[in-house]
């Protein structure tokens, strides 16, 4: 049984501006990655999003067949989940305690500091609030 990772790209020219609700418009590209190949899938999605605007990776469980969004990238970063509405913060797909989301670096750094203080960790020990792609590529 193998985990499957499919890379999708939104063909809409306004992809960075139309929001994240475009799964029905996305097209699968260049195949499927399995198991630890997810790193290559994430890198491919990142590169394709830089070209076309928005790309994502969905993983399918070999156990129950359910599909889950595991990575996405928008050229220029997605709208920050923590910034107030009046602040146009944008950032990468980021690990979060409540599920991955887009976060700007300022909000992510502030959250890491807060968790580190609460748990008496150094900021580097905090497992959350880091760009997903950076964590994946570090292994």
C-alpha positions in Angstrom: 0.0 0.0 0.0 1.4 3.3 -1.1 0.4 6.9 -0.3 -0.3 8.8 -3.5 0.4 12.5 -4.1 -1.2 14.2 -7.1 0.0 17.7 -8.3 -2.7 20.0 -9.7 -2.4 23.5 -11.3 -5.1 26.1 -11.7 -5.1 27.2 -15.4 -6.9 30.5 -14.5 -4.7 33.5 -15.4 -6.0 35.3 -12.3 -5.2 32.3 -10.0 -3.3 34.4 -7.4 -6.3 36.7 -7.0 -9.3 34.4 -7.2 -9.0 32.8 -3.8 -8.3 29.2 -2.9 -11.6 27.7 -3.9 -10.6 26.5 -7.3 -10.2 22.7 -6.9 -12.9 22.1 -9.4 -11.0 24.2 -12.0 -7.6 22.6 -11.3 -6.0 20.1 -13.7 -3.7 17.3 -12.8 -0.2 17.6 -14.2 2.9 15.5 -14.7 1.7 12.5 -12.8 1.7 11.1 -9.4 4.3 10.7 -6.7 4.3 7.9 -4.2 5.4 7.7 -0.5 8.6 9.7 0.0 8.3 11.1 -3.5 6.0 13.7 -2.0 9.0 16.0 -1.7 9.4 16.0 -5.4 5.6 16.6 -5.8 5.8 19.6 -3.4 8.7 21.1 -5.3 6.9 20.6 -8.6 3.8 22.3 -7.3 5.9 25.2 -6.0 7.6 25.7 -9.4 4.4 25.4 -11.4 2.7 27.9 -9.1 5.5 30.4 -9.7 4.8 30.0 -13.5 1.0 29.8 -13.5 -0.1 31.3 -10.2 -1.6 28.5 -8.1 -0.8 24.8 -7.6 -1.6 22.2 -5.0 -0.8 18.6 -4.0 -3.5 16.3 -2.7 -2.7 13.0 -1.0 -4.8 9.9 -1.2 -4.7 7.4 1.7 -4.1 3.8 0.7 -6.2 2.7 3.7 -9.5 4.5 3.2 -9.2 6.3 -0.2 -9.8 9.7 1.3 -8.0 12.7 -0.4 -6.5 15.5 1.6 -4.9 18.8 0.6 -1.3 18.5 1.8 0.5 21.4 0.1 -0.3 24.4 -2.0 1.5 27.5 -3.3 0.4 30.8 -4.7 2.9 33.0 -6.6 3.7 35.8 -4.1 2.3 33.9 -1.2 -1.2 33.3 -0.1 -3.3 35.7 2.1 -2.0 35.4 5.8 -4.5 33.5 8.0 -3.5 35.6 11.1 -3.1 39.1 9.7 -6.0 41.5 10.5 -8.2 42.2 7.5 -6.7 45.7 7.1 -3.2 44.3 6.7 -2.4 42.7 3.3 0.0 40.1 4.7 1.0 37.3 2.4 3.2 34.3 2.9 4.0 30.6 2.2 2.0 27.5 3.1 3.0 27.1 6.7 2.7 24.5 9.4 0.1 25.4 12.0 -1.2 23.7 15.1 -4.8 23.8 13.7 -3.8 22.7 10.2 -1.5 24.1 7.6 -2.4 27.6 6.1 -0.8 30.6 4.5 1.0 32.8 7.0 3.3 35.9 6.5 6.7 35.7 8.1 5.9 38.2 10.8 2.8 36.3 12.1 4.7 33.0 11.9 7.7 34.3 13.8 5.4 35.8 16.5 3.5 32.5 16.8 6.8 30.6 17.1 8.0 32.9 19.8 4.7 32.7 21.7 4.7 28.9 21.7 8.4 28.7 22.5 7.9 30.9 25.6 4.8 28.9 26.7 6.6 25.5 26.3 10.0 26.8 27.5 11.6 25.8 24.2 14.0 27.7 22.0 12.3 29.1 18.9 14.1 26.6 16.7 12.5 23.7 18.7 9.0 24.8 17.9 7.6 22.3 15.4 4.9 24.7 14.0 4.8 27.9 12.1 7.5 27.1 9.5 7.1 27.1 5.7 6.0 23.6 4.8 8.3 23.3 1.8 11.4 24.3 3.9 10.5 21.6 6.5 10.0 19.0 3.8 13.2 19.7 2.0 15.2 19.5 5.3 14.0 16.0 5.7 
